[in-house]
Amino acid sequence: MVEAIAEFFRDLYEKTGLNFNVFYDAYEFDRFVSGALTSLQLMFCVIVISVMIGLGGTTLQRSRIAVVRIAVEAYVQVFRNTPPMVQLLFFYFGLGSLTPQVDMGGYSQPLVSSFAWAVIALGAFGGAYNIEIFRAGIEAVPRSTLEACESLSLSRWQINRHVLLPLALRTSFPSLVSNIISLAKTTSLAYVISVPEMTYVLNQVWSDNVNVPEMIIVLFVFYIAVIAIIARVAARVEKKLKVPGFGQ
């Protein structure tokens, strides 16, 4: 199967000049696969970090300590009001220059890699939006539902764990999915700090082979496919989480 695909694209190049060499040249194919895996790994890490920050930040937002609430609000405003590319540059070149270097035997290497900085920066960016998404979900839970829980002598922890958070998640899930999809697409900006993800790798390919239109098409189709899969999985999860009668 692989050989047949490679032969097809090789013949296509010879007959039409369309050079999709990532599908028939072994070296370029390895670069393509490496970039795709790095992109998928980056998306996964950024999404997980952003959701964790969203859940943690929403919990702290409801703290009885005013300083904590103010700190969370400041964090949300800072990361929502600055472009993600600027945040990437700030973390990598700003904070990155302050981190220690590791001696690798003849040369030094940053303690925190560009990939790690991308996860931190984009995770924090997405987390700021997730905090507001989860907050809106919590506020959408009817007060009467919480009063019913209190009348059953449930503790605050029990109410949050078994009633408030599950219902809030179901309410905020569509908005959460939209943010996750947007965040997955935003990971393509990591090329500006030299993370070897798909955009960065294909940029190298078209620079070496002067086949810009073909590689742009490959890049376009890659993100269409990945985002479609994420949306499909999210739709199935949303269907499983649906509570009959709730939110209608």
C-alpha positions as CSV (number, residue, x, y, z in Angstrom):
1,M,0.0,0.0,0.0
2,V,2.8,2.4,1.0
3,E,4.7,1.6,-2.1
4,A,1.7,2.1,-4.3
5,I,1.1,5.6,-2.8
6,A,4.7,6.5,-3.3
7,E,4.7,5.3,-6.9
8,F,1.5,7.3,-7.6
9,F,3.0,10.6,-6.3
10,R,6.3,9.9,-8.1
11,D,4.4,9.4,-11.4
12,L,2.3,12.5,-10.6
13,Y,5.5,14.6,-10.3
14,E,7.1,13.2,-13.5
15,K,3.9,13.8,-15.5
16,T,2.6,17.0,-14.1
17,G,5.4,18.6,-12.1
18,L,3.3,18.6,-8.9
19,N,5.9,17.7,-6.3
20,F,4.3,16.1,-3.2
21,N,7.8,14.6,-2.3
22,V,6.8,14.0,1.3
23,F,4.9,11.0,0.0
24,Y,7.5,9.3,-2.2
25,D,10.9,10.5,-0.9
26,A,12.1,8.5,2.1
27,Y,14.0,11.4,3.7
28,E,11.2,13.9,3.3
29,F,8.6,11.4,4.4
30,D,10.5,10.9,7.7
31,R,10.5,14.6,8.2
32,F,6.8,14.7,7.5
33,V,5.9,12.0,9.9
34,S,8.1,13.5,12.6
35,G,6.4,16.9,12.1
36,A,2.9,15.3,12.2
37,L,3.7,13.4,15.5
38,T,5.1,16.5,17.1
39,S,2.0,18.5,16.1
40,L,-0.3,15.8,17.6
41,Q,1.8,15.6,20.8
42,L,1.8,19.4,21.1
43,M,-2.0,19.5,20.6
44,F,-2.6,16.8,23.2
45,C,-0.3,18.4,25.9
46,V,-1.7,21.9,25.3
47,I,-5.3,20.8,25.5
48,V,-4.7,18.8,28.7
49,I,-2.9,21.6,30.4
50,S,-5.5,24.2,29.4
51,V,-8.4,22.0,30.8
52,M,-6.5,21.5,34.0
53,I,-5.8,25.2,34.4
54,G,-9.5,25.9,33.6
55,L,-10.8,23.5,36.3
56,G,-8.2,24.7,38.9
57,G,-8.7,28.4,38.1
58,T,-12.5,28.1,38.3
59,T,-12.2,26.5,41.7
60,L,-9.9,29.3,42.9
61,Q,-12.3,31.9,41.4
62,R,-14.9,30.8,44.0
63,S,-12.4,31.0,46.9
64,R,-13.4,33.0,50.0
65,I,-10.0,34.7,49.9
66,A,-10.2,38.0,47.9
67,V,-6.4,38.0,47.0
68,V,-6.8,34.6,45.3
69,R,-9.9,35.7,43.3
70,I,-8.1,38.9,42.2
71,A,-5.0,36.9,41.2
72,V,-7.1,34.5,39.0
73,E,-9.0,37.5,37.4
74,A,-5.6,39.2,36.7
75,Y,-4.3,36.0,35.0
76,V,-7.4,35.7,32.9
77,Q,-7.3,39.3,31.7
78,V,-3.5,39.1,30.9
79,F,-3.7,36.0,28.8
80,R,-7.0,36.8,27.1
81,N,-5.9,40.3,26.1
82,T,-2.6,39.4,24.5
83,P,-2.0,37.6,21.2
84,P,-0.9,33.9,21.6
85,M,2.1,34.6,19.3
86,V,3.3,37.4,21.6
87,Q,2.9,35.1,24.5
88,L,5.0,32.4,22.8
89,L,7.8,34.9,22.1
90,F,7.6,36.3,25.7
91,F,7.9,32.9,27.2
92,Y,10.6,31.6,24.9
93,F,12.8,34.7,24.5
94,G,11.9,36.5,27.6
95,L,11.6,34.0,30.4
96,G,13.7,31.5,28.4
97,S,16.7,33.7,28.6
98,L,16.5,33.7,32.4
99,T,16.4,29.9,32.7
100,P,19.8,28.1,33.2
101,Q,21.7,26.3,30.5
102,V,22.6,22.6,30.6
103,D,26.2,21.6,29.7
104,M,25.8,18.8,27.0
105,G,29.6,18.2,26.7
106,G,31.1,21.0,24.5
107,Y,27.9,23.0,24.1
108,S,25.1,24.2,26.2
109,Q,21.3,23.6,25.8
110,P,18.4,25.4,27.4
111,L,16.9,23.6,30.4
112,V,13.4,24.2,29.1
113,S,13.0,23.2,25.4
114,S,11.1,25.2,22.8
115,F,8.4,22.4,22.9
116,A,8.0,22.8,26.6
117,W,7.7,26.6,26.3
118,A,5.0,26.1,23.6
119,V,3.0,23.8,25.9
120,I,3.3,26.3,28.8
121,A,2.5,29.4,26.8
122,L,-0.4,27.9,24.7
123,G,-1.7,25.9,27.7
124,A,-1.8,29.1,29.8
125,F,-3.5,31.0,26.9
126,G,-6.2,28.3,26.5
127,G,-6.6,27.9,30.2
128,A,-7.6,31.5,30.6
129,Y,-10.5,31.0,28.3
130,N,-11.4,27.7,29.9
131,I,-11.7,29.3,33.3
132,E,-14.4,31.6,32.0
133,I,-16.1,28.8,30.2
134,F,-16.3,26.7,33.3
135,R,-17.4,29.7,35.4
136,A,-20.3,30.3,33.0
137,G,-21.2,26.6,33.2
138,I,-21.3,26.8,37.0
139,E,-23.4,29.9,37.0
140,A,-25.9,28.2,34.7
141,V,-26.7,25.5,37.2
142,P,-30.1,26.5,38.8
143,R,-30.0,27.8,42.3
144,S,-32.9,25.6,43.2
145,T,-30.8,22.5,42.4
146,L,-28.2,23.6,44.8
147,E,-30.8,24.4,47.5
148,A,-32.3,20.9,47.0
149,C,-28.8,19.4,47.7
150,E,-28.4,21.5,50.8
151,S,-31.8,20.4,52.0
152,L,-30.4,16.8,51.8
153,S,-27.6,17.8,54.1
154,L,-24.9,17.3,51.5
155,S,-21.6,19.0,52.3
156,R,-20.1,21.6,50.0
157,W,-17.6,19.1,48.7
158,Q,-20.3,16.6,47.9
159,I,-22.4,19.2,46.1
160,N,-19.5,20.4,44.0
161,R,-18.3,16.9,43.2
162,H,-21.6,15.1,42.5
163,V,-23.9,17.8,41.4
164,L,-22.4,21.2,40.5
165,L,-19.4,20.3,38.5
166,P,-21.0,17.4,36.5
167,L,-23.9,19.7,35.5
168,A,-21.6,22.6,34.8
169,L,-19.4,20.5,32.6
170,R,-22.5,19.4,30.5
171,T,-23.6,23.0,30.1
172,S,-20.2,24.4,29.2
173,F,-19.1,21.4,27.0
174,P,-20.0,23.0,23.6
175,S,-18.0,26.1,24.4
176,L,-15.2,24.0,25.8
177,V,-15.0,22.0,22.5
178,S,-14.9,25.2,20.5
179,N,-12.0,26.5,22.6
180,I,-10.2,23.1,22.3
181,I,-10.6,23.2,18.5
182,S,-9.3,26.8,18.3
183,L,-6.4,25.9,20.6
184,A,-5.5,22.9,18.5
185,K,-5.3,25.1,15.4
186,T,-3.3,27.8,17.4
187,T,-0.5,25.2,18.0
188,S,0.6,25.9,14.5
189,L,2.1,29.2,15.8
190,A,4.7,27.2,17.7
191,Y,6.9,27.3,14.5
192,V,7.9,30.9,15.5
193,I,10.0,29.5,18.4
194,S,11.3,26.6,16.2
195,V,9.2,23.8,17.5
196,P,9.5,21.1,14.8
197,E,5.8,20.7,14.3
198,M,4.0,20.4,11.0
199,T,4.2,24.0,9.8
200,Y,7.9,24.3,10.7
201,V,8.8,21.0,9.0
202,L,6.8,21.7,5.8
203,N,8.4,25.2,5.7
204,Q,11.8,23.5,5.6
205,V,10.6,21.0,2.9
206,W,9.3,23.7,0.6
207,S,12.4,25.8,1.2
208,D,14.6,22.9,0.1
209,N,12.5,21.8,-2.8
210,V,10.7,24.9,-4.0
211,N,7.3,23.2,-3.9
212,V,5.4,25.8,-1.8
213,P,1.9,25.2,-3.3
214,E,2.0,21.5,-2.8
215,M,3.2,21.7,0.8
216,I,0.7,24.3,1.6
217,I,-2.0,21.9,0.4
218,V,-0.6,19.1,2.5
219,L,-0.5,21.4,5.6
220,F,-4.1,22.6,4.9
221,V,-5.4,19.0,4.5
222,F,-3.5,17.9,7.7
223,Y,-5.3,20.4,9.9
224,I,-8.6,19.8,8.3
225,A,-8.3,16.1,9.0
226,V,-7.1,16.5,12.6
227,I,-9.7,19.1,13.6
228,A,-12.4,17.0,12.0
229,I,-11.4,14.0,14.1
230,I,-11.4,16.1,17.3
231,A,-14.8,17.6,16.4
232,R,-16.2,14.1,15.7
233,V,-14.9,12.6,19.0
234,A,-16.2,15.7,20.9
235,A,-19.6,15.3,19.4
236,R,-19.8,11.7,20.5
237,V,-18.7,12.6,24.0
238,E,-21.3,15.4,24.2
239,K,-24.0,12.9,23.2
240,K,-22.9,10.6,26.0
241,L,-22.9,13.4,28.6
242,K,-26.3,14.7,27.7
243,V,-28.8,14.6,30.6
244,P,-32.5,14.3,29.4
245,G,-34.4,17.4,30.2
246,F,-31.4,19.4,31.6
247,G,-30.7,22.6,29.8
248,Q,-33.9,22.5,27.7
